[in-house]
Amino acid sequence: MAIYLDSGGLAMTTVVGAFGDGVRGDARVTVTDGSPGLEVKSNIEAMYGRAIREQAASVICRFDNPSVHVLIEDSGALPFVLEARLEVALSLHLGQHLPKADGKLKEPIRDRLRRTRLYIPGNTPKFIVNAGLYEADGVILDLEDSVAPSEKDAARDLVRQALRTLDFGKSERLVRINSGEMGQRDIRELAAFGVELFLIPKVEDPSEIQAIDELLTNLGSGAFLLPFLESAKGIHFAYEIALASPRIIGISIGIEDYAADIHATRTEQGLESAWAHGQVVNSARAAGVSPFASVFSVIDDASQMEAYARKMSQMGFDGVGCIHPGQVKAAHRGFAPSDDETSRAQAIVDGYDKSLSEGVGAIRVDGMMIDVPIYRRAVRTLEMAASR
């Protein structure tokens, strides 16, 4: 995928998107100064050429039909991809803002399973279109590390169109924004399109979260926040950051950047990050939010992924990151309770509900006093057992 502007000659040219060998589900749009015109090259032109032209004409019309030539080289792009590529190419070429678009609102849910969050690069249509099929608890449309600096604008609009158009199933709709002012722009342009949770990278100070909270409030968004702590300073202030906004549902550790920041060498046992893991878990629980673990880099061994997820669960984390769809089911198995844990949780829930219905004040199950936190933990255990 490429974006570039070439004004070496008399006419300026803007190119957005990808086309050629190995490219699937994308399109390359070239906008050139000169006589108005629309040209389409597609292997499926006989079937969809007319539809492609009609969609392109509609987008060009929203830019007041400028005097430019538009070339579309199609590699099987779905309509939402073509829309995004055309919008960004014309916007960059003409120096105009993106056209306004209707959002797709979805009410965020604070208390839900977040065992797995699947990262999808925000500039890869072929991965985005199937993201909801993998049954991750959350799908992250990533605008940060997986997107080259020259492709940020195109990725942002592709994500905007995907949020407007695609069904992500039961997966929570997450967006990882960029840092600083670019991240604020990500939020301004995407908040109205049904983002349920924004991931905030490289957080080191509560004021960063408070500024984003204020921006979301001004935009009328109910989206939640998940700060990522990826440096010595961020981990040090984990508790303060976790309390920075009522929108925060958890905090997450970013191991690779953290290890580099403290000048540590990664070990198989995780010795270099043991304290940081504990700091994140303890700070999150003290603040009343969830702790989340980092991604696991091995993508071709489900047993290793399952073992990693189980280890993180035993340490107190509520979820992990997944960088490949094949990791999702393995991670779910790692977080699933054992049969004994499930049976005990069922006994606690049944006993608690029975005691409440009978008006009993002190609630005991197998000789153990049961309070509300224990009951809620048992309910969550049953939820995870049912979602293996």
PAZA-965812 format. One record per residue (C-alpha): residue in three letters; x negated, y, z. Coordinates in steps of 0.001 Angstrom, whole numbers, padded with zeros to 6 digits, always signed. Last residue first. Example, Ala and Ser with C-alpha at 12.3 -4.5 7.8 and 13.67 -1.06 7.14 Angstrom:
2
ser-013670-001060+007140
ala-012300-004500+007800
END
This chain:
388
arg+014460-022074+025951
ser+017245-019502+026358
ala+019465-021332+028869
ala+016539-021877+031217
met+015645-018195+030963
glu+019167-017168+031938
leu+019188-019694+034784
thr+015963-018219+036163
arg+017423-014711+035875
val+020411-015773+037988
ala+018050-017268+040570
arg+016069-014020+040720
arg+019305-012122+041250
tyr+020275-014407+044136
ile+016855-014036+045756
pro+017103-010239+045435
val+020672-010275+046892
asp+019857-012291+050018
ile+019862-016038+050585
met+018865-017441+053996
met+017360-020898+053607
gly+018790-024022+055280
asp+019463-025766+051983
val+021419-022703+050814
arg+022449-020167+053436
ile+024619-017054+053216
ala+025314-015038+056353
gly+028521-013017+055962
val+031018-015655+054775
gly+034015-014144+053025
glu+035026-017410+051388
ser+034539-016034+047872
leu+031174-014608+048899
ser+030045-017936+050321
lys+031029-019773+047143
asp+029187-017283+044908
tyr+026018-017586+047005
gly+026160-021363+047121
asp+026705-021688+043372
val+023931-019195+042580
ile+021494-020811+045008
ala+022298-024335+043818
gln+021842-023275+040185
ala+018471-021736+041027
arg+017413-024961+042748
ser+018377-027037+039721
thr+016553-024667+037350
glu+013387-024702+039441
asp+013471-028501+039555
asp+013991-028716+035782
ser+011031-026388+035232
pro+011558-022732+034375
ala+011015-021455+030816
phe+008335-018757+030470
gly+005881-021005+028658
arg+008648-022456+026514
his+009595-018954+025418
ala+005956-018293+024569
ala+005857-021374+022347
lys+009047-020276+020608
val+007580-016856+019811
gln+004021-017770+018802
gly+004879-018928+015291
pro+006231-015455+014488
his+002686-014034+014765
ile+001315-011147+016840
cys+003300-011969+019964
gly+003215-009786+023093
val+003935-011202+026522
gly+006781-011087+029031
asp+007962-010847+032636
phe+004545-010924+034301
gly+004170-012311+037821
met+000890-014222+037660
gln+002820-017476+037149
ser+004532-015934+034125
met+001161-014884+032696
lys-000143-018437+033118
arg+002979-019893+031491
ala+002632-017494+028547
tyr-001020-018470+028079
ala-000211-022192+028280
glu+002539-021807+025675
met+000185-019895+023386
gln-002487-022562+023777
ser+000028-025298+022970
ala+001262-023408+019910
asp-002181-023367+018302
asp-002475-021414+015032
ile-002066-017817+016239
val-004863-017450+018788
ser-005046-013727+019722
phe-002651-013663+022665
val-000918-010307+023178
ser-000922-008340+026432
ala+001129-008893+029565
phe+004255-007067+030701
pro+005144-005865+034199
ser+008812-005070+034863
val+010174-002109+036853
gly+010979-001455+040521
ala+008053+000887+041199
ala+006421-001551+043629
arg+007012-004355+041114
ala+005317-002376+038349
ser+002365-001368+040513
asn+001817-004939+041750
val+001968-006482+038276
val-000220-003787+036694
gln-002831-003903+039467
gly-002919-007695+039406
his-003622-007745+035674
ala-006250-005026+036114
trp-008026-007013+038839
ala-008173-010149+036704
ser-009295-008283+033571
glu-013016-009064+033389
leu-012531-012570+034758
gly-010202-013522+031909
gln-011188-017200+032053
glu-012226-017268+028385
thr-014338-014173+028952
arg-014234-010750+027277
thr-017352-008696+027956
ala-016801-005550+029984
his-017762-001957+029211
ile-014841-000598+031298
asp-013299+001023+028207
ala-013946-002011+026009
ala-012120-004285+028429
tyr-009200-001852+028566
asp-008994-001572+024779
glu-008778-005347+024398
ile-006489-005943+027379
gly-003562-003629+026722
ile-001484-003831+029904
ser+002230-003176+029851
ile+004534-001075+032010
gly+008240-001618+032532
ile+011777-000384+032011
ile+010856+003316+031965
arg+013803+005597+031167
pro+014004+006735+034798
ser+010726+008565+034146
ala+007239+008920+035656
leu+007572+006142+038245
ala+005654+003525+036230
ile+003044+006192+035441
glu+002409+006834+039131
tyr+002068+003105+039802
ala-000293+002485+036872
phe-002617+005414+037667
his-005793+003298+037861
ile-004662+001177+034898
gly-004362+004295+032730
lys-007703+005656+033909
ala-009543+002411+033177
ser-007955+002310+029736
glu-005170+000535+027848
leu-002015+001118+029863
phe+000956+000839+027520
pro+004086+002762+028519
leu+007468+001109+027816
leu+010286+003618+027412
phe+014072+003366+027148
ala+016225+004948+024454
gly+019326+006930+025450
ser+018793+009563+022775
gly+020455+012983+022818
leu+017552+014648+021002
asn+016918+017029+023905
thr+016906+014041+026263
leu+014463+012205+024014
leu+012103+015198+024035
glu+012312+015545+027810
asp+011489+011860+028297
ile+008572+012229+025879
ala+007143+015102+027923
gln+007642+013146+031149
ile+005792+010175+029687
glu+002687+012212+028893
ser+002948+013957+032279
pro+002590+010597+034023
asp-001075+010405+032908
glu-003196+007782+031164
val-000921+006358+028459
lys-002748+004644+025594
pro+000331+003673+023583
ile+004012+004536+024194
leu+006392+001761+023185
phe+009851+003172+022420
leu+012865+001047+023322
glu+016384+000881+021927
val+015717+002523+018566
gly+019135+002923+016958
phe+018423+005397+014198
ala+018739+008747+015964
ala+015384+008406+017727
leu+013500+007844+014464
glu+012446+011259+013109
arg+011943+013058+016417
ile+010308+009991+017966
asp+007733+009556+015212
arg+007056+013307+015350
gln+006333+013003+019061
gly+003946+010169+018253
met+002158+012341+015699
glu+001793+015020+018373
gly-000092+012718+020717
ser-000384+008963+020280
asn+001393+006926+017647
ile+004717+005189+018168
arg+005483+001547+018850
val+009106+001040+017848
leu+011449-001476+019457
arg+014823-002882+018392
glu+015892-005606+020844
ser+016388-008929+019122
lys+019884-010411+019040
gly+020126-010149+015264
phe+017765-007640+013683
asp+020341-006606+011078
leu+018767-004280+008543
thr+019961-000984+007077
arg+019459+002095+009217
leu+016600+000627+011253
ala+014932-000549+008045
gln+015349+002898+006460
arg+013666+004588+009407
val+010928+001943+009505
leu+010163+002592+005836
asp+010221+006311+006602
arg+007621+005933+009347
ala+005465+003592+007280
ala+005309+006042+004373
asp+004316+008918+006652
lys+001676+006883+008517
glu-000001+005471+005401
ser-003168+007589+005244
pro-003899+006907+008919
ala-003804+003119+008337
val-000932+001284+010010
ser-001448-001758+012269
asp-002758+000302+015192
glu+000190+002702+015477
leu+003466+002612+013557
asp+004561-000826+014736
leu+008119-002025+014292
ile+008314-004081+017457
val+010972-006811+017482
gly+012279-007836+020910
asp+013551-011013+022541
ala+012019-012914+019648
glu+014560-014919+017673
tyr+012368-015431+014579
leu+015076-014436+012108
gly+015253-010778+013152
ala+011920-009906+011552
asn+012864-011210+008104
val+013039-007845+006284
ile+010144-006377+008253
phe+007588-008946+007094
lys+008041-008445+003332
pro+008404-004682+003843
thr+004901-004248+005301
asn+004190-000646+006395
gly+005524-000822+009959
pro+003390-003805+010891
ile+005645-006247+012804
tyr+004750-007058+016415
leu+006989-009596+018150
arg+007961-008845+021757
thr+008543-011936+023840
arg+009761-012545+027371
arg+011960-009433+027405
leu+015198-010814+028834
arg+017718-008084+029614
asp+018424-005466+032253
arg+018174-002025+030651
ile+020469-002481+027660
pro+020205+000155+024916
glu+023399+001251+023149
lys+022945+000954+019405
leu+023366+003846+017003
lys+022697+003483+013307
gly+021782+006951+012110
asp+023079+008866+009110
ala+020389+010450+006977
lys+018864+013892+006559
pro+016578+014270+003575
leu+012851+014066+004320
his+011187+017447+004678
gln+009756+019127+001596
gly+006215+019613+000291
leu+007297+018647-003226
his+004854+015780-003711
leu+004953+014651-000099
ser+008763+014615+000064
leu+009089+013050-003390
ala+006744+010169-002561
val+008223+009781+000923
glu+011819+009599-000289
leu+011070+007277-003202
arg+009160+004783-001043
ala+011845+004810+001652
glu+014747+004298-000742
leu+012884+001525-002568
val+012306-000265+000727
phe+015949+000069+001834
pro+017121-001173-001584
leu+015034-004369-001464
ala+011748-004294-003332
gly+011086-007166-005733
ser+007696-005965-006941
asp+008940-002813-008675
glu+006848-000232-010479
ile+008883+002987-010271
leu+007639+005981-012280
val+009086+009410-011499
his+008412+012439-013711
val+008938+015788-012040
ser+011009+018914-012612
pro+012990+018689-009373
asn+016521+017247-009187
asp+017681+019021-006015
phe+015729+016730-003620
arg+018942+014845-002797
cys+019373+014361-006569
ile+016082+012454-006699
val+017470+009993-004127
ser+020668+009418-006120
ala+018741+009047-009374
ala+016531+006416-007756
gln+019547+004443-006557
glu+021142+004556-009996
arg+017901+003571-011691
ile+017354+000603-009370
ala+020961-000529-009866
arg+020571-000354-013649
gly+017337-002307-013588
tyr+018776-005029-011363
met+019512-008000-013618
ala+017538-007266-016777
glu+015013-005287-014750
ile+014001-008316-012715
asn+010343-008250-013683
ser+010377-004522-013001
lys+009058-001347-014598
val+011275+001716-014211
glu+010780+005171-015728
leu+012632+008313-014656
gly+012121+011685-016302
pro+011668+015383-015761
ser+008881+016903-017873
gly+005813+017703-015856
asp+004412+017156-012404
thr+003894+013501-011534
val+005554+011200-008996
thr+004365+007598-008804
val+006405+005066-006819
arg+004947+001636-006101
ala+007455-000954-004963
asp+007580-003594-002240
gly+009145-006980-001528
arg+006123-009019-002521
val+002612-007941-003488
gly+000132-010726-004256
asp-000730-009411-007712
gly+000555-005912-008350
phe+002523-003113-006718
ala+002265-001156-003469
gly+003786+002003-002044
val+003310+005744-002529
val+001579+007668-005324
thr+001589+011446-005735
thr+000269+013086-008902
met-000470+016768-009476
ala-000638+017997-013051
leu-003366+020154-014582
gly-006077+017678-013696
gly-007824+016871-010443
ser-004579+017247-008524
asp-004407+013707-007179
leu-002303+012935-004119
tyr-002649+009583-002448
ile-000552+007083-000590
ala-001334+003427-000854
met+000000+000000+000000
END
